[in-house]
């Protein structure tokens, strides 16, 4: 076990601890919630490119696709086809608010268990679907699972991890999302030649990670913060000792208890979020989710097979190209795992802005000049598009992808943490839904201009990260208010209002009962 000491700054205490095998096991199990989310992202685009699936559920799209002179940009433009992909995120949006309350009242672990149940229900309904209504109902069940998992898992990881490596462990959620996308692309590629039920197998295989999360979540611990917040102090201390691998956890335990005492003075966390002093983390959390989607990443990952068919690859070749981008996604996320606690959050975000802007712009230029409504790109031009997509995915995967989940999970004070993160999750799902529902129609109407649309948003994101986003590298999660928000040149003006009078910190070893 390697040492992982979380060191405070100024008069902040030192939190002792190690990276234990148990913590790594808990992180891997919990991160399977991300793998399920990633698999759902990846599988929908591949399945909607399979002729057997289209012929059964979307015959009009199938006929348009087979039409010899159909407009390249419009042949997949169908609102019901887009609804198959996007309805999942609408369900996740609504579920995230319910999950927030479950997360606070019952804990992070039960919330993940509920997520796995809905994942399994969704898998059964979609893979066995014989009518489009059954298919959509299954996607809605999967969406509820996504809402619960995306609410609980990042919070679980942030609260479980020592501050010094919190970024790396939290990013395992995004890493598993990328692994899920990659596995989905591999499965779609393998099943594209399995007729007529390849699409059913693609959807059914999602049951494997769902079952793993269901069984695995029974063996992991609840976070010490969640236990202490609900008045289970001694159990929280025991769990803290177990996950840190040391007996002396007094400083960290006292810090969590103090944060819980302050949090328990707030009886209406959603009302507290509307106060002036809560605006900095809330605004940052919401904007990060909006910007994450307006990079254009999910438009590319949802519809990678469709996009590559549009530029001239055949059905099988387009699925293989999507596998390549999925593999790039996984390995690039590993860069973030390594660099986030060394280079910091802002450095990764700003570097990626430049990289993504250049690639989106060049893709737009190539398609605008050479991809006409009929015909296709030549082989060299199509390969260049695939390479550029991979470079774009690299930039996203080590920056706005993982950090869009990490930063909101570590910047809210405990009293508004689950409520604030619910806003982050719901905003992500809302804009994921909007992009997924609109992308194929936007592609039809804007044609290559859609890539310039996303490139313009990337410029806005860069300005936001440069001037308004504070650095949280190495800051203990319960010290962010004092050491980040109250020190930032812009956000500190919002922190003058004290909505909750701080409780006097109890001496070490003496704690009032938390109710």
C-alpha positions as CSV (number, residue, x, y, z in Angstrom):
1,X,0.0,0.0,0.0
2,X,1.4,3.3,-1.0
3,X,1.2,6.4,1.2
4,X,-1.3,9.0,0.3
5,X,-1.1,11.8,2.7
6,X,-3.6,14.6,2.3
7,X,-1.8,17.7,3.6
8,X,-3.7,20.8,4.5
9,X,-2.5,24.4,3.9
10,X,-2.0,27.1,6.5
11,X,-3.7,25.9,9.7
12,X,-5.4,23.0,8.0
13,X,-4.6,19.7,9.7
14,X,-2.8,16.8,8.1
15,X,-5.0,13.8,7.2
16,X,-3.2,10.5,7.5
17,X,-3.9,7.6,5.3
18,X,-2.8,5.1,2.6
19,X,-4.2,3.9,-0.7
20,X,-5.6,0.6,0.4
21,X,-6.6,-2.4,-1.7
22,X,-10.1,-2.1,-0.3
23,X,-10.5,1.4,-1.5
24,X,-9.3,0.4,-5.0
25,X,-11.8,-2.4,-5.0
26,X,-14.6,-0.1,-4.0
27,X,-13.6,2.4,-6.7
28,X,-13.6,-0.2,-9.4
29,X,-17.0,-1.6,-8.4
30,X,-18.6,1.8,-8.1
31,X,-17.1,2.9,-11.4
32,X,-19.1,0.2,-13.2
33,X,-22.0,2.7,-12.9
34,X,-19.9,4.7,-15.4
35,X,-19.3,1.7,-17.6
36,X,-23.1,1.1,-17.9
37,X,-23.5,4.8,-18.9
38,X,-20.8,4.5,-21.4
39,X,-22.1,1.3,-22.9
40,X,-25.6,3.0,-23.3
41,X,-23.9,5.9,-25.1
42,X,-22.0,3.7,-27.4
43,X,-24.5,1.0,-28.1
44,X,-27.3,3.3,-29.3
45,X,-25.3,4.8,-32.2
46,X,-24.2,1.3,-33.4
47,X,-27.5,-0.3,-33.2
48,X,-29.2,2.5,-35.1
49,X,-26.7,1.9,-37.9
50,X,-27.8,-1.8,-38.2
51,X,-30.1,-2.6,-41.0
52,X,-32.0,-5.3,-39.1
53,X,-32.8,-2.9,-36.3
54,X,-33.9,-0.1,-38.7
55,X,-36.0,-2.4,-40.8
56,X,-37.9,-3.6,-37.8
57,X,-38.5,-0.4,-35.9
58,X,-37.7,2.5,-38.3
59,X,-38.7,1.2,-41.8
60,X,-38.8,4.8,-43.3
61,X,-35.2,5.5,-42.2
62,X,-34.2,2.1,-43.7
63,X,-35.8,3.0,-47.0
64,X,-34.2,6.5,-47.0
65,X,-30.8,4.9,-46.2
66,X,-31.0,2.5,-49.1
67,X,-32.1,5.3,-51.6
68,X,-29.3,5.7,-54.1
69,X,-29.4,9.5,-54.3
70,X,-30.5,10.4,-50.7
71,X,-28.9,13.5,-49.2
72,X,-25.8,12.4,-47.2
73,X,-26.6,14.8,-44.4
74,X,-30.3,14.0,-44.1
75,X,-30.7,10.2,-44.6
76,X,-30.8,9.5,-40.8
77,X,-32.9,12.5,-39.9
78,X,-35.9,11.0,-38.1
79,X,-37.3,12.3,-34.8
80,X,-38.3,8.8,-33.6
81,X,-34.8,7.4,-34.3
82,X,-33.3,10.3,-32.3
83,X,-35.9,9.7,-29.5
84,X,-34.6,6.1,-29.2
85,X,-31.2,7.5,-28.2
86,X,-32.2,10.7,-26.4
87,X,-35.2,9.5,-24.2
88,X,-32.7,7.8,-21.9
89,X,-31.3,11.2,-20.9
90,X,-34.7,12.8,-20.3
91,X,-35.5,10.0,-17.9
92,X,-32.1,10.4,-16.2
93,X,-32.7,14.2,-15.8
94,X,-35.9,13.6,-13.8
95,X,-34.4,10.6,-11.9
96,X,-31.4,12.6,-10.7
97,X,-33.5,14.8,-8.4
98,X,-35.2,11.7,-6.8
99,X,-31.7,10.1,-6.5
100,X,-30.4,13.2,-4.8
101,X,-32.9,12.7,-1.9
102,X,-32.2,9.0,-1.7
103,X,-28.5,9.7,-1.7
104,X,-28.8,12.1,1.3
105,X,-31.3,10.1,3.3
106,X,-30.3,6.5,2.6
107,X,-26.7,6.8,1.4
108,X,-24.6,6.5,-1.7
109,X,-24.4,2.7,-1.7
110,X,-28.2,2.1,-1.8
111,X,-28.5,4.7,-4.6
112,X,-26.1,2.7,-6.7
113,X,-28.1,-0.5,-5.9
114,X,-31.3,1.1,-7.2
115,X,-29.4,2.2,-10.3
116,X,-28.3,-1.4,-11.0
117,X,-31.9,-2.6,-10.6
118,X,-33.2,-0.2,-13.2
119,X,-30.3,-1.0,-15.5
120,X,-31.3,-4.7,-15.4
121,X,-35.0,-3.9,-16.1
122,X,-34.0,-1.7,-19.0
123,X,-31.7,-4.3,-20.5
124,X,-34.5,-6.9,-20.5
125,X,-37.1,-4.6,-22.1
126,X,-34.8,-3.3,-24.9
127,X,-33.2,-6.6,-25.8
128,X,-36.6,-8.4,-25.9
129,X,-38.5,-5.5,-27.6
130,X,-41.0,-6.4,-30.3
131,X,-42.6,-3.0,-30.6
132,X,-41.1,0.5,-30.6
133,X,-43.1,1.4,-27.4
134,X,-41.4,-1.5,-25.5
135,X,-38.0,-0.3,-26.9
136,X,-38.6,3.3,-25.7
137,X,-39.9,2.0,-22.3
138,X,-36.7,0.1,-21.8
139,X,-34.5,3.1,-22.7
140,X,-36.5,5.1,-20.1
141,X,-35.7,2.4,-17.4
142,X,-32.0,2.6,-18.4
143,X,-32.3,6.4,-18.1
144,X,-33.5,6.1,-14.5
145,X,-30.5,3.9,-13.8
146,X,-28.2,6.4,-15.3
147,X,-29.8,9.2,-13.2
148,X,-29.2,7.3,-10.0
149,X,-25.7,6.1,-10.9
150,X,-24.5,9.4,-12.1
151,X,-25.8,11.0,-8.9
152,X,-24.2,8.6,-6.5
153,X,-21.0,7.3,-8.1
154,X,-19.0,10.6,-8.4
155,X,-20.0,11.6,-4.9
156,X,-19.0,8.2,-3.6
157,X,-15.6,8.4,-5.2
158,X,-14.9,11.9,-4.1
159,X,-15.8,11.2,-0.5
160,X,-13.9,7.9,-0.4
161,X,-10.6,9.2,-1.9
162,X,-7.8,10.9,0.0
163,X,-7.5,14.5,-1.1
164,X,-4.1,14.1,-2.7
165,X,-5.4,11.6,-5.3
166,X,-9.1,12.5,-5.3
167,X,-8.8,13.6,-9.0
168,X,-7.3,10.3,-10.2
169,X,-9.8,8.1,-8.3
170,X,-12.8,10.2,-9.3
171,X,-11.8,10.1,-12.9
172,X,-12.1,6.3,-12.8
173,X,-15.9,7.1,-13.3
174,X,-15.1,8.8,-16.6
175,X,-12.5,6.1,-17.5
176,X,-15.1,3.4,-17.1
177,X,-17.5,5.5,-19.2
178,X,-14.9,5.4,-22.0
179,X,-14.4,1.7,-21.5
180,X,-18.1,1.2,-21.8
181,X,-18.2,3.1,-25.0
182,X,-15.3,1.1,-26.4
183,X,-16.9,-2.2,-25.4
184,X,-20.1,-1.1,-27.0
185,X,-18.3,-0.3,-30.2
186,X,-16.6,-3.7,-30.2
187,X,-19.9,-5.4,-29.6
188,X,-21.6,-3.5,-32.4
189,X,-18.8,-4.3,-34.8
190,X,-19.0,-8.0,-33.9
191,X,-22.8,-8.1,-34.1
192,X,-23.2,-6.1,-37.3
193,X,-22.9,-9.4,-39.3
194,X,-25.2,-11.4,-37.0
195,X,-28.6,-11.5,-38.7
196,X,-31.3,-10.8,-37.9
197,X,-30.8,-10.6,-34.1
198,X,-27.4,-8.9,-33.8
199,X,-29.0,-5.8,-32.4
200,X,-30.7,-7.8,-29.6
201,X,-27.4,-9.3,-28.5
202,X,-25.8,-5.8,-28.5
203,X,-28.5,-4.5,-26.2
204,X,-28.6,-7.7,-24.0
205,X,-24.8,-7.7,-23.2
206,X,-25.4,-4.5,-21.2
207,X,-26.8,-6.9,-18.5
208,X,-23.3,-8.1,-17.7
209,X,-22.0,-4.8,-16.2
210,X,-25.4,-4.1,-14.7
211,X,-25.3,-7.4,-12.9
212,X,-21.7,-6.8,-11.7
213,X,-22.7,-3.4,-10.3
214,X,-25.8,-5.0,-8.6
215,X,-23.8,-7.8,-6.9
216,X,-20.6,-5.7,-6.3
217,X,-22.5,-2.8,-4.6
218,X,-23.5,-5.2,-1.9
219,X,-19.9,-5.7,-0.9
220,X,-18.6,-2.2,-0.7
221,X,-18.8,0.2,2.2
222,X,-20.8,3.4,2.6
223,X,-18.7,6.6,2.7
224,X,-17.7,7.9,6.1
225,X,-19.3,11.3,5.2
226,X,-22.7,9.8,4.5
227,X,-22.6,7.7,7.7
228,X,-21.6,10.6,9.9
229,X,-24.1,12.9,8.2
230,X,-26.9,10.5,9.1
231,X,-25.7,10.3,12.8
232,X,-23.8,7.0,12.6
233,X,-20.6,8.4,14.0
234,X,-18.8,5.4,15.4
235,X,-19.6,3.4,12.2
236,X,-18.3,6.3,10.2
237,X,-15.0,6.3,12.2
238,X,-14.6,2.5,11.7
239,X,-15.1,2.8,7.9
240,X,-12.7,5.8,7.8
241,X,-10.0,3.8,9.5
242,X,-10.6,0.9,7.1
243,X,-10.4,2.9,3.9
244,X,-7.4,5.0,5.1
245,X,-5.5,1.9,6.4
246,X,-4.4,3.7,9.7
247,X,-5.8,3.8,13.2
248,X,-5.3,7.6,13.7
249,X,-7.9,9.3,11.6
250,X,-8.9,11.9,14.3
251,X,-8.1,15.0,12.2
252,X,-10.1,13.8,9.2
253,X,-12.9,12.5,11.3
254,X,-13.2,15.8,13.2
255,X,-13.2,17.7,9.9
256,X,-16.1,15.5,8.6
257,X,-18.0,15.8,11.8
258,X,-17.6,19.6,11.8
259,X,-18.8,19.7,8.1
260,X,-21.8,17.5,9.0
261,X,-22.7,19.7,12.0
262,X,-22.9,22.7,9.7
263,X,-24.7,20.7,7.0
264,X,-27.4,19.6,9.5
265,X,-28.3,23.2,10.2
266,X,-29.6,23.3,6.6
267,X,-33.0,21.6,6.5
268,X,-33.8,22.7,2.9
269,X,-30.6,22.1,0.8
270,X,-32.4,23.1,-2.5
271,X,-33.4,26.4,-0.9
272,X,-29.9,26.9,0.3
273,X,-28.6,26.4,-3.2
274,X,-30.6,29.5,-4.3
275,X,-28.8,31.7,-1.8
276,X,-26.1,34.1,-3.0
277,X,-23.3,32.3,-1.3
278,X,-24.2,29.0,-3.1
279,X,-24.0,30.6,-6.6
280,X,-20.2,30.0,-7.3
281,X,-20.3,26.1,-7.1
282,X,-23.8,26.0,-8.6
283,X,-23.0,28.2,-11.6
284,X,-19.7,26.3,-12.2
285,X,-21.4,22.9,-12.0
286,X,-24.1,23.9,-14.4
287,X,-21.9,25.6,-16.9
288,X,-19.4,22.7,-16.9
289,X,-22.2,20.3,-17.9
290,X,-23.5,22.7,-20.6
291,X,-20.0,23.2,-22.0
292,X,-19.3,19.5,-21.9
293,X,-22.1,18.7,-24.2
294,X,-21.5,21.7,-26.5
295,X,-18.0,20.5,-27.3
296,X,-20.0,18.2,-29.6
297,X,-18.5,15.0,-28.1
298,X,-21.7,13.1,-27.6
299,X,-22.9,14.1,-31.0
300,X,-19.8,12.3,-32.3
301,X,-19.8,9.4,-29.9
302,X,-23.6,8.7,-30.2
303,X,-23.5,8.8,-34.0
304,X,-19.9,7.9,-34.8
305,X,-21.0,4.9,-37.0
306,X,-23.6,7.1,-38.7
307,X,-21.1,10.0,-39.1
308,X,-18.5,7.7,-40.7
309,X,-21.1,6.3,-43.1
310,X,-22.0,9.8,-44.0
311,X,-18.4,10.6,-45.1
312,X,-18.2,7.5,-47.2
313,X,-17.3,4.4,-45.1
314,X,-19.5,1.3,-45.5
315,X,-21.5,0.0,-42.6
316,X,-18.9,-2.4,-41.3
317,X,-16.0,0.0,-41.9
318,X,-17.9,2.8,-40.1
319,X,-18.4,0.6,-37.0
320,X,-14.6,-0.3,-37.1
321,X,-13.8,3.4,-37.2
322,X,-16.0,3.9,-34.2
323,X,-14.1,1.2,-32.4
324,X,-10.8,3.1,-33.1
325,X,-12.2,6.3,-31.7
326,X,-13.5,4.4,-28.6
327,X,-10.0,3.0,-28.0
328,X,-8.5,6.4,-28.3
329,X,-11.1,7.6,-25.8
330,X,-10.0,5.0,-23.2
331,X,-6.3,5.6,-23.4
332,X,-6.6,9.4,-23.5
333,X,-8.7,9.3,-20.3
334,X,-5.7,7.5,-18.7
335,X,-3.7,10.6,-19.4
336,X,-6.1,12.5,-17.2
337,X,-5.9,10.0,-14.4
338,X,-2.1,10.5,-14.4
339,X,-2.0,14.3,-14.9
340,X,-5.0,15.7,-13.1
341,X,-3.4,15.8,-9.6
342,X,-0.1,16.9,-11.1
343,X,-0.9,19.5,-13.8
344,X,-4.2,20.5,-12.2
345,X,-7.7,20.9,-13.6
346,X,-7.4,24.2,-15.4
347,X,-4.3,23.3,-17.4
348,X,-5.9,20.2,-18.9
349,X,-9.1,22.2,-19.7
350,X,-7.3,25.0,-21.4
351,X,-5.0,22.8,-23.5
352,X,-7.9,20.8,-24.7
353,X,-9.8,23.9,-25.8
354,X,-7.1,24.7,-28.3
355,X,-6.9,21.1,-29.5
356,X,-10.7,20.6,-29.9
357,X,-11.2,24.0,-31.6
358,X,-8.6,23.2,-34.3
359,X,-9.9,19.7,-35.0
360,X,-13.6,20.7,-35.1
361,X,-12.8,23.6,-37.5
362,X,-10.7,21.5,-39.9
363,X,-13.4,18.8,-40.0
364,X,-16.0,21.5,-40.8
365,X,-13.8,22.9,-43.6
366,X,-13.2,19.4,-45.2
367,X,-16.9,18.5,-45.2
368,X,-17.9,22.0,-46.4
369,X,-15.6,21.8,-49.4
370,X,-15.6,18.1,-50.4
371,X,-18.7,16.4,-49.0
372,X,-21.7,17.2,-51.2
373,X,-25.3,16.2,-50.5
374,X,-24.7,13.2,-52.8
375,X,-21.6,11.2,-53.3
376,X,-18.9,10.8,-50.6
377,X,-15.4,11.7,-49.6
378,X,-12.5,9.9,-51.3
379,X,-10.6,7.4,-49.1
380,X,-7.8,9.8,-48.1
381,X,-10.2,12.6,-47.1
382,X,-12.4,10.1,-45.1
383,X,-9.3,8.8,-43.3
384,X,-8.3,12.4,-42.5
385,X,-11.7,13.0,-40.9
386,X,-11.3,9.8,-38.8
387,X,-7.9,11.0,-37.6
388,X,-9.2,14.4,-36.8
389,X,-12.1,12.9,-34.8
390,X,-9.6,10.8,-32.9
391,X,-7.5,13.9,-32.0
392,X,-10.7,15.7,-31.0
393,X,-11.7,12.8,-28.8
394,X,-8.2,12.8,-27.2
395,X,-8.5,16.4,-26.1
396,X,-12.0,15.8,-24.7
397,X,-11.1,12.6,-22.9
398,X,-8.3,14.1,-20.8
399,X,-10.2,17.3,-20.0
400,X,-13.8,18.3,-20.3
401,X,-15.0,14.7,-20.2
402,X,-13.7,13.6,-16.8
403,X,-13.4,17.0,-15.2
404,X,-17.0,17.8,-16.0
405,X,-17.9,15.2,-13.4
406,X,-14.9,15.7,-11.1
407,X,-15.1,19.4,-10.4
408,X,-18.8,19.6,-9.4
409,X,-18.4,16.6,-7.1
410,X,-15.6,18.3,-5.1
411,X,-16.7,22.0,-5.0
412,X,-20.0,22.0,-3.1
413,X,-20.0,22.2,0.7
414,X,-21.6,19.2,2.4
415,X,-24.9,20.9,3.2
416,X,-25.7,21.3,-0.5
417,X,-23.5,18.6,-2.0
418,X,-26.1,16.1,-3.1
419,X,-28.6,18.8,-4.1
420,X,-26.0,20.7,-6.0
421,X,-24.7,17.6,-7.8
422,X,-28.3,16.7,-8.7
423,X,-28.4,20.0,-10.6
424,X,-25.1,19.1,-12.3
425,X,-26.4,15.6,-13.3
426,X,-29.8,16.9,-14.5
427,X,-28.2,19.7,-16.5
428,X,-25.9,17.2,-18.1
429,X,-28.8,14.9,-19.0
430,X,-30.9,17.8,-20.3
431,X,-28.3,19.0,-22.7
432,X,-27.3,15.5,-23.6
433,X,-31.0,14.9,-24.5
434,X,-31.2,18.1,-26.5
435,X,-28.0,17.4,-28.4
436,X,-28.9,13.8,-29.0
437,X,-32.5,14.7,-30.1
438,X,-31.3,17.5,-32.3
439,X,-28.0,16.4,-33.8
440,X,-29.2,14.5,-36.8
441,X,-31.7,17.2,-37.7
442,X,-29.0,19.9,-37.2
443,X,-26.7,17.8,-39.4
444,X,-29.4,17.7,-42.1
445,X,-30.1,21.5,-41.9
446,X,-26.7,22.9,-41.0
447,X,-24.6,20.3,-42.9
448,X,-20.9,20.9,-42.3
449,X,-21.8,24.1,-40.4
450,X,-22.6,22.0,-37.3
451,X,-18.9,21.6,-36.7
452,X,-18.4,25.4,-36.8
453,X,-21.3,25.7,-34.4
454,X,-19.5,23.5,-31.8
455,X,-16.2,25.2,-32.5
456,X,-17.7,28.5,-31.5
457,X,-18.9,27.1,-28.2
458,X,-15.4,25.8,-27.6
459,X,-14.0,29.4,-27.7
460,X,-16.6,30.4,-25.1
461,X,-15.5,27.4,-22.9
462,X,-11.9,28.5,-23.1
463,X,-12.7,32.0,-21.9
464,X,-14.8,30.5,-19.0
465,X,-12.0,28.2,-17.9
466,X,-9.4,30.9,-18.1
467,X,-11.2,33.6,-16.1
468,X,-13.9,32.0,-14.0
469,X,-12.8,28.5,-13.1
470,X,-10.8,28.1,-9.9
471,X,-8.2,25.4,-9.3
472,X,-9.1,22.7,-6.8
473,X,-6.1,20.4,-7.1
474,X,-5.1,19.0,-3.7
475,X,-7.7,20.9,-1.7
476,X,-9.6,18.7,0.8
477,X,-13.3,18.4,-0.3
478,X,-14.6,20.0,2.9
479,X,-12.2,22.9,2.7
480,X,-13.1,24.2,-0.7
481,X,-15.3,27.0,0.5
482,X,-12.5,28.6,2.6
483,X,-9.6,27.8,0.3
484,X,-11.1,28.2,-3.1
485,X,-14.3,30.2,-3.3
486,X,-13.4,32.8,-0.7
487,X,-10.0,33.4,-2.4
488,X,-11.1,33.6,-6.1
489,X,-10.9,37.1,-7.6
490,X,-14.5,37.0,-8.9
491,X,-16.4,34.5,-6.8
492,X,-15.3,35.8,-3.4
493,X,-17.8,38.6,-3.7
494,X,-20.6,36.1,-3.4
495,X,-19.2,34.5,-0.2
496,X,-19.9,37.5,2.1
497,X,-23.4,36.3,2.9
498,X,-23.4,33.7,5.6
499,X,-26.6,31.8,5.4
500,X,-25.5,29.3,8.0
501,X,-23.8,30.3,11.2
502,X,-20.8,28.0,11.6
503,X,-21.0,25.6,14.5
504,X,-18.2,25.7,17.0
505,X,-15.8,22.9,16.2
506,X,-15.9,20.2,18.9
507,X,-12.7,19.2,20.6
508,X,-11.1,16.1,19.2
509,X,-12.9,13.0,20.4
510,X,-16.0,14.9,21.7
511,X,-18.9,15.1,19.2
512,X,-22.5,16.0,19.8
513,X,-25.0,13.5,18.4
514,X,-25.9,14.5,14.8
515,X,-29.6,14.4,14.1
